Amino acid sequence: MTPSSHDDVIDNFRQVAAALQAALAAAGRPADAACLVAVSKTHPAERIRPLLAAGHRVFGENRVQEAAGKWPELRQEFPDLKLHLIGPLQSNKLREALALFDVIETVDRPKLAHLLAEERDRSGRCPELFIQVNTGAEPQKAGVLPAEADGLIALCRDLALSVIGLMCIPPAEEDPAPHFALLAEIAARHGLAGLSMGMSADYVEALRCGATHVRVGTAIFGRR
């Protein structure tokens, strides 16, 4: 895939959307049961705009600084877009993140929950939130450990934060299905409907396991 060609983005997106619908149908789930988050990290605005022009509105970015460089202008053109932060959120980027993003998928520690509540009280704005669970207990990866997830969910609710679900990134070398099942189990225990799980390599399996949001980048935009 070449950065100068944009037709490939649309073609790839249509293939992914078709696979998503097929997976939902095979699982006996409604056609609107899952949202496709097109992960546009590292890709410039000119790679993203064709997909916006074609009608897609939900995108994901990993870094606050990168998102700040391209999305405010795109939002002026397409004010109904919905932008998800899917990378770790540093405390010093929190205020900027709340101004940029409609959904933050990576709440992973009590300190961040308290800071989100403080900024909400200050600004009156707080995006929808997912709590990231480190289902594989990988030391290099962000996310609350499964054994500590109940406590973080309870804290967020005590702070009246708008937590709508859970997110995970399974270990790359493991079967993702048990990790998706664990996330679904924790979410069900707390009555959380949102399950953000599944990326380019495993989103079909995630949909079988109940994903409500799949985060697909490479399969749509190609590699950078």
Phi, psi and omega in degrees: 000134182249142181300337183280345181258130182250342179300328181297325179299314180295315179299314179297318180300316180297322178295317179295316180298322178292319178295323177299313180296321179296320180294320178296316180297318180295330179273000181071027181256153179297156183296335181258021185282346183221146180254132177268113177266110180279112187274109188257015180304141179070359180256138184284168184302325182292340174278336184271322187305320179301324179289322174297316180297331179280352174114353180282145187229358186244121186226157179233142177228149181269327189238134181298315184296318179295318180297323181295335182279344184229335188277329177302319178293317178296324180292331175296322178284324186229076188294345182266010178291158179233118187252127180254134167271118183244003176254168181303143179253115176279146183303322183285353177254004189296314183297317178295321180297319181293332177283335186265319194257146176269335181220134173245119186263004193234038173288121190221006182202153182301320181303317180294322178299315179297318180295322177298319179294320179296316181291324175300315181294327180285313189260342185079009182236133171210122179295169168294149188232143165246145172265126180275127180249127179275080189296335179265004181048044181277125185296334183273357188248144178288166178122145176286144178292148182306321182292341182254000184294320181303317181294320180290321177298316179298318179298314181299323178289322176298327180275001180060035175280152185272072178276121182251352180177191181237154180228147174213160173230100183297157174304136187299329187266003183248158172299122184286340188303314179297328178289319176297320180295320178297316179299316180298323179295315179297316180298316181297323180299332183250008179067031179264125185276333187277131176228102177266104183202143183106129177232196188306321186277341188219018185292331178295316176297321179299319179295323176297330183268005174105011180305138173257343177222130173240140187252102188241119180244293185303319182293342178259307188264348185082179180271153175254000000 
